[in-house]
């Protein structure tokens, strides 16, 4: 392992963690950095093949990591030095093997062979592949996590295809092919593995209808997983109706066993996204090309996804297990758009029907109102004519009454004129009588007025507002008010006789 490169990666991780305000392991675990140092990836595909690096991690840090690796290779003493230069200082074994590994890492390939031995350990699976024609053998290794991910139980004699790059293990000088993916070879073998896994998941109830989630009636936010190349995504977008869909797309490999990691990473990405439904599509293919969609881990991911999942995966005969685990399975990517469009198209048809029904009802109401207006206009015309007839009749009667009243007023005027003089005479006589009557009463009142008596020397005594008429009304010590003609006297009773 290149200690200098590992240290550079750790220094970069520390600086990045400080800038983001997180712990270093939140950026990358030590194991991931060690795997990067050991495999020295030179492109996205190689970097993404390392466990712990998914789309989100690559989008955030991928380019920087590749730059550090490339810079480390360029700065190495061995990078540009010719190996057979006699004037150059001899290389150490470690330096030379490091050089070979960097060169071998560029020799990525897909190779096919028969498993001749398998040693499954805690973290790594060591195995060897044998060429069936000339018995050539190559030693290989596969990380245990990837071995479990691809779900293939290695058996001696099993034919597989692996993808990876050769590497020399320095402590032993042994050449090993480091595999990043593995897939079965042969229709019969694939069919057998497919049937076994299908029966297993079916027995667990993973495909039962009662556990499937309902597709939303009017989906709008769609998560889409497929390859950005090819006709599938074009057909999907072309056939998807214009109903205000919001699509978030993740580009993923969909061909062969190597697509498993991409597909699982894409599903993990959508776990935290606000979507109504997740759509996974690809075109038709053979059982061999659809191996990724017959993966146990992927099928369980789909079955346990927190939102409804639609799988539109074309196939020749056997339905992919991913489709069986999905909440809704359709035969092609185009059929997926039919499902998504269906409720919107139905609603649109209903709107059109309602539109026609509304227009028809409006026309009926308009016709009824027109008839009502016509009848009302006729009745109004008849009513107005009746009013005018009655008005003319009243006018004639009023003229007659006015004439009668005019004659009556003339008679009344004559009566009033004759009555006026007698009324005025009677009124004057009445006023004179009232004056005399008031004068006589005034004199009487003056005689009986108490104040008049006071002027004659009399007085009025009162106790607490009551006139004193008897000695019984007072007692010694009481205050007595005495009213005389020109004021009031306050006194106190000293003695009662």
C-alpha positions in Angstrom: 0.0 0.0 0.0 1.3 3.5 -0.9 1.7 5.2 2.4 2.3 8.6 0.8 -1.0 8.5 -1.1 -2.9 7.3 2.0 -1.5 10.2 4.0 -2.4 12.7 1.3 -6.0 11.3 1.3 -6.2 11.6 5.1 -4.8 15.1 5.0 -7.4 16.1 2.4 -10.1 14.3 4.5 -9.2 16.3 7.6 -9.3 19.6 5.8 -12.6 18.8 4.2 -14.1 17.7 7.5 -13.0 21.0 9.1 -14.5 23.0 6.4 -17.8 21.1 6.6 -17.8 21.1 10.4 -18.1 17.3 10.7 -16.1 14.4 12.0 -13.6 13.0 9.4 -15.3 9.6 9.3 -18.4 11.4 8.0 -16.4 12.2 4.8 -14.9 8.7 4.4 -14.0 5.9 6.7 -10.4 4.8 7.0 -11.3 1.5 5.3 -12.5 3.4 2.2 -9.3 5.4 2.0 -7.2 2.3 2.4 -9.2 0.6 -0.4 -8.7 3.7 -2.6 -5.0 3.6 -1.9 -4.7 -0.1 -2.7 -6.8 0.0 -5.9 -5.7 3.4 -7.1 -8.8 4.0 -9.4 -8.2 6.2 -12.4 -11.8 6.9 -13.5 -15.4 7.1 -12.2 -16.2 3.5 -12.8 -13.2 2.2 -10.9 -13.8 4.6 -8.0 -17.5 3.8 -7.8 -16.6 0.1 -7.6 -15.1 0.7 -4.2 -17.5 0.0 -1.3 -18.5 3.1 0.5 -18.5 5.4 -2.6 -21.9 6.0 -4.2 -23.4 8.6 -6.4 -23.7 11.3 -3.7 -20.1 10.7 -2.4 -18.7 10.7 -6.0 -20.6 13.9 -6.9 -19.2 15.6 -3.8 -15.7 14.3 -3.6 -15.0 12.0 -6.6 -13.1 14.5 -8.9 -10.9 15.7 -6.0 -9.9 12.1 -5.1 -9.1 11.2 -8.7 -7.0 14.4 -8.9 -5.0 13.5 -5.7 -4.4 10.0 -7.1 -3.2 11.3 -10.5 -1.0 14.0 -8.8 0.5 11.3 -6.6 1.3 9.2 -9.6 2.9 12.1 -11.5 5.0 13.1 -8.5 6.4 9.6 -8.0 10.0 9.1 -8.9 9.0 6.1 -10.9 6.1 7.6 -12.8 8.1 9.0 -15.8 11.4 7.1 -15.4 12.2 4.5 -18.0 12.6 1.1 -16.3 15.6 0.0 -18.4 17.6 3.2 -17.9 21.0 1.8 -16.8 22.1 5.2 -15.3 19.2 5.4 -12.9 19.5 4.3 -9.3 18.2 0.7 -8.9 14.7 0.4 -7.6 13.7 -1.4 -4.5 11.4 -4.4 -4.8 8.6 -2.4 -3.2 9.0 0.5 -5.6 9.1 -1.8 -8.6 6.0 -3.7 -7.5 4.3 -0.4 -6.9 5.1 0.6 -10.4 3.8 -2.7 -11.7 0.5 -2.3 -9.8 -0.1 1.1 -11.2 0.4 -0.2 -14.6 -1.7 -3.3 -14.0 -4.5 -1.2 -12.6 -4.9 0.1 -16.1 -5.5 -3.4 -17.4 -9.1 -3.7 -16.2 -11.0 -6.5 -17.9 -13.9 -8.9 -17.9 -12.7 -12.5 -17.8 -14.6 -15.7 -17.8 -13.6 -19.0 -16.3 -14.5 -22.0 -14.1 -14.1 -21.7 -10.3 -11.5 -24.3 -9.3 -11.2 -23.3 -5.7 -12.9 -20.9 -3.2 -11.9 -19.8 0.3 -14.6 -17.6 1.9 -13.2 -15.6 4.8 -14.4 -12.9 7.1 -13.7 -9.9 4.9 -12.4 -11.4 1.6 -13.3 -14.3 -0.7 -10.2 -15.9 -2.3 -10.9 -18.0 -5.3 -9.2 -19.2 -8.5 -10.5 -19.3 -12.1 -9.5 -22.0 -14.6 -9.6 -21.9 -18.3 -11.6 -24.9 -19.5 -9.5 -25.2 -22.7 -5.9 -25.2 -21.6 -6.2 -25.4 -17.8 -4.7 -21.9 -17.3 -5.4 -20.6 -13.8 -5.6 -17.1 -12.2 -5.8 -16.3 -8.5 -8.6 -13.9 -7.7 -10.2 -12.1 -4.7 -13.5 -10.4 -4.0 -14.5 -8.4 -1.0 -16.9 -10.3 1.2 -19.4 -7.4 1.1 -19.5 -7.5 -2.7 -19.7 -11.3 -2.6 -22.9 -11.1 -0.4 -24.2 -8.3 -2.5 -24.2 -10.3 -5.8 -25.7 -13.3 -4.0 -23.8 -16.0 -5.8 -22.7 -19.0 -3.7 -19.3 -20.0 -5.1 -19.0 -23.7 -6.0 -16.1 -25.5 -7.6 -16.9 -26.1 -11.3 -19.2 -23.0 -11.5 -18.5 -20.8 -14.5 -18.5 -17.1 -13.9 -17.6 -13.8 -15.4 -15.7 -11.3 -13.2 -14.6 -7.7 -13.7 -11.6 -6.1 -12.2 -7.9 -5.5 -12.5 -4.7 -7.5 -11.6 -2.6 -6.6 -8.6 0.6 -8.0 -7.1 0.5 -8.6 -3.4 3.9 -7.2 -2.2 4.5 -9.5 0.9 4.3 -12.6 -1.3 4.8 -11.3 -4.8 1.7 -13.1 -5.8 -0.4 -11.9 -8.7 -4.1 -11.7 -7.9 -7.0 -10.5 -10.0 -9.1 -8.1 -7.8 -12.7 -8.6 -8.8 -15.2 -5.8 -8.4 -18.2 -7.8 -9.7 -19.1 -11.4 -10.5 -21.9 -12.9 -12.5 -23.0 -16.4 -13.5 -22.5 -17.8 -17.1 -25.0 -20.0 -18.9 -28.7 -19.9 -19.4 -29.3 -23.1 -17.4 -27.2 -22.0 -14.4 -28.9 -18.6 -14.4 -32.3 -20.1 -14.6 -31.6 -22.4 -11.7 -30.3 -19.6 -9.5 -33.3 -17.5 -10.6 -35.8 -20.2 -9.6 -34.1 -20.9 -6.3 -34.1 -17.3 -5.3 -37.6 -16.8 -6.5 -38.9 -19.7 -4.4 -37.0 -18.4 -1.4 -38.5 -14.9 -1.6 -41.9 -16.2 -2.5 -41.9 -18.4 0.5 -41.1 -15.4 2.7 -44.1 -13.6 1.3 -42.0 -10.8 -0.4 -44.2 -10.9 -3.5 -47.6 -11.0 -1.8 -50.1 -8.5 -3.0 -51.3 -7.5 0.5 -47.9 -6.1 1.4 -47.7 -3.9 -1.7 -48.2 -0.2 -1.4 -50.9 1.5 -3.6 -49.8 3.8 -6.4 -51.0 7.4 -5.7 -54.0 8.3 -7.7 -52.5 11.5 -9.1 -48.7 11.1 -8.8 -46.7 14.3 -9.6 -43.2 13.9 -8.0 -41.5 11.0 -9.7 -38.1 9.5 -8.9 -36.6 7.8 -12.1 -33.8 5.3 -12.2 -32.4 4.1 -15.5 -29.5 4.7 -17.9 -29.2 8.1 -19.5 -28.1 6.5 -22.7 -30.2 4.5 -25.1 -33.8 4.8 -26.2 -35.5 3.9 -22.9 -35.4 7.2 -21.2 -36.3 9.0 -24.4 -39.4 6.8 -24.9 -40.4 7.3 -21.3 -40.2 11.1 -21.4 -41.9 11.2 -24.8 -44.9 9.1 -23.7 -45.2 10.7 -20.3 -48.2 13.1 -20.5 -48.0 16.8 -19.9 -49.6 16.8 -16.5 -47.2 18.8 -14.5 -44.9 15.9 -13.5 -41.7 16.8 -11.6 -39.1 14.2 -12.4 -35.8 13.7 -10.5 -33.5 11.4 -12.5 -30.6 9.3 -11.4 -28.3 7.8 -14.1 -27.6 4.2 -13.3 -26.1 1.2 -15.1 -28.8 -1.3 -15.9 -26.9 -3.9 -17.8 -25.4 -7.0 -16.3 -24.4 -7.8 -12.7 -22.2 -4.7 -12.4 -25.3 -2.6 -12.3 -26.4 -3.9 -8.9 -24.3 -1.4 -6.9 -25.5 1.5 -9.0 -29.2 0.5 -8.7 -28.9 0.0 -4.9 -27.1 3.3 -4.5 -29.8 5.1 -6.6 -32.5 3.6 -4.4 -30.7 4.7 -1.3 -30.5 8.2 -2.7 -34.3 8.4 -3.2 -35.0 7.2 0.4 -34.7 10.8 1.7 -36.3 12.5 -1.3 -39.8 13.9 -1.4 -41.3 11.8 -4.2 -44.7 10.2 -4.8 -43.5 7.2 -6.6 -40.2 5.6 -7.7 -39.9 4.3 -11.2 -37.2 1.8 -12.3 -37.1 1.0 -16.0 -34.9 -0.6 -18.7 -35.5 -2.2 -22.1 -35.9 -5.9 -22.8 -33.1 -8.4 -22.4 -32.0 -11.9 -21.8 -31.8 -13.6 -18.4 -28.0 -12.9 -18.5 -28.3 -9.2 -19.1 -31.0 -8.9 -16.4 -28.9 -10.5 -13.7 -28.8 -7.2 -11.7 -32.6 -7.2 -11.5 -32.6 -10.8 -10.1 -30.4 -9.8 -7.2 -31.7 -10.6 -3.7 -30.4 -7.4 -2.1 -32.0 -5.3 -4.8 -35.3 -7.1 -4.5 -35.4 -6.6 -0.8 -34.5 -2.9 -1.2 -37.4 -2.4 -3.6 -39.8 -4.3 -1.4 -38.9 -2.3 1.7 -38.7 1.1 0.0 -40.7 3.8 1.8 -42.7 4.9 -1.3 -44.5 2.9 -4.0 -42.2 1.4 -6.6 -43.1 0.8 -10.3 -40.8 -1.5 -12.3 -41.0 -1.4 -16.0 -38.4 -4.0 -17.1 -38.6 -5.7 -20.5 -37.9 -9.5 -20.4 -38.1 -12.5 -22.7 -39.6 -15.1 -20.5 -39.0 -15.0 -16.7 -40.2 -11.9 -14.9 -37.3 -10.2 -13.0 -37.4 -10.6 -9.3 -37.2 -6.8 -8.9 -40.4 -6.5 -10.8 -42.1 -9.1 -8.6 -41.0 -7.3 -5.5 -42.2 -3.9 -6.7 -45.5 -2.5 -5.7 -46.6 -2.5 -9.4 -45.0 -4.5 -12.2 -45.5 -3.6 -15.9 -43.9 -5.2 -18.9 -42.2 -2.3 -20.6 -41.0 1.3 -19.8 -43.7 2.6 -22.1 -46.3 0.7 -20.0 -45.0 2.6 -17.0 -46.0 5.9 -18.6 -49.4 4.5 -19.3 -49.8 3.8 -15.5 -48.6 7.3 -14.5 -50.8 8.9 -17.1 -53.9 6.8 -16.5 -55.4 8.7 -13.5 -54.7 12.1 -15.1 -56.1 11.0 -18.5 -59.2 9.6 -16.7 -59.6 12.9 -14.8 -59.2 14.8 -18.0 -61.9 12.6 -19.7 -64.2 13.2 -16.8 -63.5 16.9 -17.0 -64.4 16.8 -20.7 -67.6 14.9 -19.9 -68.5 17.3 -17.1 -67.7 20.2 -19.5 -70.2 18.8 -22.1 -72.7 18.1 -19.3 -72.2 21.6 -18.0 -72.6 23.1 -21.4 -75.8 21.0 -22.1 -77.3 22.0 -18.7 -76.4 25.6 -19.4 -78.1 25.5 -22.7 -81.2 23.9 -21.1 -81.2 26.6 -18.4 -80.7 29.3 -21.0 -83.7 27.9 -23.0 -85.8 27.8 -19.9 -84.9 31.3 -19.0 -85.6 32.5 -22.5 -89.0 30.9 -22.4 -89.5 32.4 -18.9 -88.5 35.9 -20.2 -90.9 35.6 -23.2 -93.7 34.6 -20.9 -92.8 37.3 -18.4 -92.6 39.9 -21.2 -96.1 38.9 -22.4 -97.4 39.1 -18.8 -95.7 42.4 -18.3 -97.1 43.8 -21.5 -100.6 42.7 -20.4 -100.1 44.1 -17.0 -99.0 47.5 -18.3 -102.0 47.6 -20.6 -104.2 46.8 -17.7 -102.5 49.5 -15.6 -103.1 52.1 -18.3 -106.7 51.1 -18.6 -107.2 51.4 -14.9 -105.3 54.7 -14.9 -107.6 56.1 -17.5 -110.6 55.0 -15.6 -109.2 56.5 -12.4 -108.4 59.6 -14.3 -112.0 60.0 -15.4 -113.3 59.3 -11.9 -110.8 61.7 -10.4 -111.9 64.5 -12.8 -115.5 64.0 -11.7 -114.5 64.0 -8.1 -112.4 67.2 -8.6 -115.4 68.9 -10.1 -117.6 67.8 -7.2 -115.0 69.0 -4.7 -114.7 72.3 -6.6 -118.4 72.9 -6.2 -118.2 71.8 -2.5 -115.3 74.2 -1.9 -117.3 77.1 -3.3 -120.2 76.3 -1.0 -117.8 75.9 1.9 -116.1 79.2 1.2 -119.5 81.0 1.4 -120.3 79.2 4.6 -116.9 80.1 6.1 -117.2 83.7 5.2 -120.6 83.9 7.0 -119.3 81.9 9.9 -116.1 84.0 10.2 -117.8 87.1 11.6 -119.9 85.3 14.1 -116.9 83.2 15.2 -114.8 86.2 15.8 -117.6 87.9 17.9 -118.1 84.8 20.0 -114.3 84.4 20.4 -114.0 88.0 21.7 -116.9 87.5 24.1 -115.4 84.4 25.4 -112.0 86.0 26.0 -113.7 88.9 27.9 -115.5 86.4 30.1 -112.3 84.5 30.8 -110.5 87.8 31.8 -113.2 88.6 34.4 -113.1 85.0 35.7 -109.4 85.1 36.2 -109.5 88.4 37.9 -112.1 87.3 40.4 -110.1 84.1 41.2 -106.9 86.1 41.6 -108.5 88.2 44.3 -109.8 85.1 46.1 -106.3 83.6 46.0 -104.7 86.7 47.4 -107.1 86.6 50.4 -106.2 83.0 51.2 -102.5 83.3 50.4 -100.4 82.4 53.6 -97.9 85.0 52.7 -100.6 87.6 52.8 -101.4 86.5 56.3 -97.8 86.9 57.3 -97.9 90.5 56.3 -100.7 91.0 58.8 -98.3 89.8 61.7 -98.8 86.1 61.6 -96.0 83.5 61.4 -95.6 79.8 60.5 -93.6 77.4 62.8 -92.2 74.1 61.4 -90.1 71.3 62.8 -88.1 69.2 60.4 -90.1 70.5 57.4 -93.5 69.8 59.0 -95.8 72.7 60.1 -96.4 72.6 63.9 -100.1 72.5 64.7 -99.8 71.0 68.2 -97.4 71.0 71.2 -97.3 67.3 70.7 -95.2 67.7 67.6 -92.2 69.2 69.5 -90.2 68.5 72.6 -87.7 70.5 74.6 -84.4 71.0 72.8 -85.9 70.7 69.3 -85.0 73.3 66.7 -87.9 75.2 65.2 -88.0 77.2 62.0 -90.3 80.3 62.2 -91.4 81.8 58.8 -92.3 85.5 58.9 -93.1 87.9 56.0 -89.6 89.0 55.4 -87.5 85.9 56.4 -87.0 82.9 58.6 -86.1 82.6 62.3 -84.1 79.6 63.7 -85.1 78.9 67.4 -84.9 76.2 70.0 -87.7 75.0 72.3 -86.8 75.7 76.0 -90.2 75.1 77.5 -93.6 73.7 76.5 -96.8 74.8 78.3 
